[in-house]
Amino acid sequence: MSAVPNDTPLADSAALLEASGLVKHFGPVVALRSADLRVRGGEIHALMGANGAGKSTLVKILTGALTADAGTITLGGRNRSFRSTSEARGAGLICVYQDPSLLPDLTVLQNLKLTATPITAFRRYLIELGLGGFDLQTMPRELARPTLSLLDLARALAIEPRLLLLDEITASLPADLTVRVFNVARQVRAEGRSVIFISHRLAEVSALCDRATVLRDGKTVGVVEPAQGGEERIVKLMLGPVADEVAAEAASPSAPATGAVAVEVRDLKAGILTDVTFTLRYGEVLGVAALEGQGQQELFDCLAGVRRSESGQIMVGGKTRTFRHPADAIRAGLVLIPADRLQALLRQRSVRENIALPLVNRISRWGPINTRREKRRVEKAVKRLQIDTRVQSEVRRLSGGNQQKVGIARWLVGGFQTLLCFDPTRGIDIGTKRQIYGLIKELAAGGSAVLLFTSELPEIQLACNRVIVLFGGRLVDEMPAAEADEKALLRAAHGLPAEADAEQEA
C-alpha cells in the first residue's frame, strides 16, 4: 500500500482488510483517484471525508456493488475483487446504509428469507438491540425509520461478518438507539472482527473508533487516532485549504430579530403535539430543539401542509390559513426542506430540471417555456450554493450535501417567504453544514423567515436568533440563542427546569 501519513504511529498489527491505490471514474468524473485503507482485525475504524470525497464509492467497491478501475483489495492476506454484493457477503463483508434496505411490501420474515439470513441469530441480535419480541410478520412500511435501521443492522450481524460496514446508520437515530449500535459494534470488536464506521459526527467517531482514515477529493490524506485529540486534525484533513475559513464562519449567536410577524401558531394540536403557541418573525431564524418524537415532525408537517391539525390556528401575514395540501402552504409562501433530501427531489432527473421545477408550476397559459431565462436563474442558484454539477444527468448521483443544496436552490429560484428546514444537515459534512447555515442566516438577513429543526443540539447556535424547545408534544421553553448552549437545551429537551430555577427550588 502507498504510504499514508499517520499522526500517531502505532505498533503494527495484521491487517484484515487492505485497499491500495483504488481508482474509480464515472465518465469524466473522478470519484476515487488514489484511495488507501488499512483495517486491522479487532478494530473499529472510521472512514471520514466531506460529501463527495469518495467514501460511498469506496464502500461500494469494498462490498461488490462497484468495481474499481485500478488498485488492489486484500482480505485476510488474499487478493480479492468482488463482482457482486452477494459475493462480498459470502466473504464476510456486509454494509448497513443510512437508508434502510428492507422491501416495504414484504414482511420482515420474507425479507430475511430473500437474503438467507439465519433467523435464530437475527432474533438474538434483535434482543441485544432492544427489539426482543418483535413480530417478524410486520410489514416494513408500517415501521418508523429508526426501527428499520436496527432491523437492517440485526440482519447484517446475523451472518457474523468478518468486516461490518456502517455507512451513516446513526444519522437518523436518536441518542438512546445510537448507544445500542455502539454496544454491538464494540461487541464485534471484542470478538476479533472489525467495523468500518462512517459518520459526520466527530463526537461519535471520538467515542467509538480506534483510528480514522480521511479522504479528500478521492484520495487518502491521513490516518488519525480520534481519541487522542484528533478531532481538529480530522477537520483540517477533510477540508484542506478551506479549514481555517470554515472555522472562522462559526460566528457567535445572532441577536433577537425585530421584524414583523411572518407566522403565528396558536394552540396547535396534531398527534402528540398539544397546545403549541409561538411566533416567527421576518428576518429571524427560529430554532426548534427536541429529542426524537417530541412533536417536531408533526409541527413541520402541519406548517408544510403535509398533514392537517386537529385544532388551533396557523396565521401567515396576519391571516388565518388552512393547509389541506403542500401546494396550499407553498402558495402562502411556506416551503419545506426535509431531512430526507431524496423525498423532495426527482432523483432520476437532472440538476437543472429539479431546480427549475417551481417555474414550471407557474405557467399560466399554454406555450413554450422561456428556457433562456430558466437557465439564467438556475445557473445563478447553482453558483450561489456552489453545487457540484459535474454529474448533471441524474440528481441521485450527487453527494448528499449537493442533493440538499439542490433542494434549497429550488426555492431560491421559485421564491418563498418562510423556509421550513427540518434537520437539513443530517448526514452532511462539516464544511457543507457551515455553508448551509451561512446561507440560512443570509436569507434571514435578507428579510425571509426561517424555522429550523436540527437533531444536533450544538449546531443551534450556529444559525439561530432564538430557540423554542418541545418535550412531550408541548412547548416547554424558549430562550435567546446566546443562552442556548448544549447543556441548557438538553435540560429543557428532557423536561427539566433551567439550572437557575432548579437551584432556587432547592
Order of alpha helices (4+ residues) and beta strands (2+ residues): beta-beta-beta-alpha-beta-beta-alpha-beta-alpha-alpha-alpha-beta-alpha-beta-alpha-beta-beta-alpha-alpha-beta-beta-beta-alpha-beta-beta-alpha-beta-alpha-alpha-alpha-alpha-beta-alpha-beta-alpha-beta-beta-alpha-alpha
